[in-house]
Amino acid sequence: MSDVIDFLERMGQDAQLRHGSQEEVELALASAEIAPELQAAIVAKDQAQLEGLMGQTPLCAVYFPGQEDEEQEDETEETPSREPGESPELRRAVVPAG
């Protein structure tokens, strides 16, 4: 598998190879020690077949911060102190000038 990755890396770095004809890619693959079915997938530019042959699947993950991160963020912000008896609505309405 590392031979395939090495070849694909080389192909990605070499514009002439990446945009080359099928014959140029086949010639470059001939010197690589890659299984014929993997070579065929590379020449055909068949990503799904290549992933299947290599036993790989695309992975996509999304991370959303939880409540804990938001609470920590709130603690770091400067919050004006509230006078005894002052309503929260009034405190929110006060905005520093400037």
Summary of the structure (lengths in Angstrom):
residues: 98
radius of gyration: 28.9
end to end distance: 61.5
largest distance: 82.8
contacts: 167
relative contact order: 0.08
helix: 59%
strand: 0%
